[in-house]
Amino acid sequence: MIVNQMKPLNHIAYALGCLLMPVALASCSVIDEDLSGCEPKPEPEKSSSLTYDLQLVTNMTTELRTELELKMDIDLAGEIRQHLSGIFTDFAHDVDLSFYDTVGDSVLLQKDEHIMDANQASYTLNLPMREYMHLAAANVVDNELVAVSNDNRCHRSMLSQVIRDTIDSHSTGLFTARQKMEVLGDVSQHFNVHLYIANCAAGLVIDPRDHGTLDDIRVFSTGFATGFNICDSVFQYSQWPPIVKTTLVRAENQKKGAFLSVTFPSKEPASAGTRNVIETEEPFIAQPGDEPLWEFRVYVPHQSSKTRGETTYTETVLRVKEPLRAGQLKLIKCWVGPNSEVMTNNPEVSTSVTMDWEPGLVIEN
């Protein structure tokens, strides 16, 4: 009897199950749709951004005002400023960015090159989490005399000048930077990198007086660094530095002119010890050394020799005891004497004269 009474209940349960099955299936479908919408979203990728700006520290304006203060020299000062506008500038055309390991052999881990065309620019870089030593160099691409070399190792990376007996002047203002960076993995970071100038300029301002013209006078400079270690901010010097050609710059309708060269800096006086290129507190005031640090070599043809068809020269070597530093413009004023020698009143410049100089180098016309 009990069994017979349970049969209707089984039928009822079966019927209810059939009725509820579509609802359950629909519920599963809804649940599936909800789950697909609740998948975790990927976290935004962490990155490092770097802002680069050029810090131009120079005495050009002060030097022009001091050495060319006379009214008659204003136009010449303007021509010099224009000629050096691509050197003493806060504008970078290109920038080379290198990131190094800070342990072991300080190997290169990542390198980026950009066309900057500005005095400030920001770049976003995806750098793996670690500590880096970062080196940067700007305005190297268009400078045919200087290139970044040995950059596969941090402490060997250099601005290297071509090795020749005689070279032209640098054609761009070169800037470098170095900075330690610790890149974290869980945050976005921003770094400011300041680039400082690494080359400089010197000019010999000559009044020809009775010589008449500057067109046949040839001027060279020498005694400057041949390379720059970017990481350590130290200049490298050769026992036989190259002879650097100068460019004559003058104002219209003026006899006086300036022979300009753009180079790496000279050595410091022995008493000064080492000096970091980034120093900015009175960076161009220096005590002269006991020995000459760099020099101009001037070749003036004898007027009388031209009439005989055999040009002979007087060589004057002007040796400078004050250092020429990165970012600096140094002008030395002088005049041509009666025997084609070059003379100056600058107490920190010594001169030696060879009256009938026989060419030991090629004087280019």
Beta strands, then each sheet from edge to edge (+ up, - down):
strand 1: 48-55
strand 2: 92-101
strand 3: 108-118
strand 4: 120-125
strand 5: 130-138
strand 6: 146-149
strand 7: 158-161
strand 8: 166-167
strand 9: 175-183
strand 10: 189-197
strand 11: 200-207
strand 12: 218-222
strand 13: 227-229
strand 14: 234-236
strand 15: 243-245
strand 16: 247-249
strand 17: 257-263
strand 18: 294-301
strand 19: 313-320
strand 20: 329-336
strand 21: 342-343
strand 22: 349-357
sheet 1: 3+ 2- 5+ 9- 10+ 1+ 4-
sheet 2: 6+ 7- 13+ 14-
sheet 3: 8+ 15+ 12- 18+ 19- 22+
sheet 4: 16+ 17- 11+ 20+ 21-
end
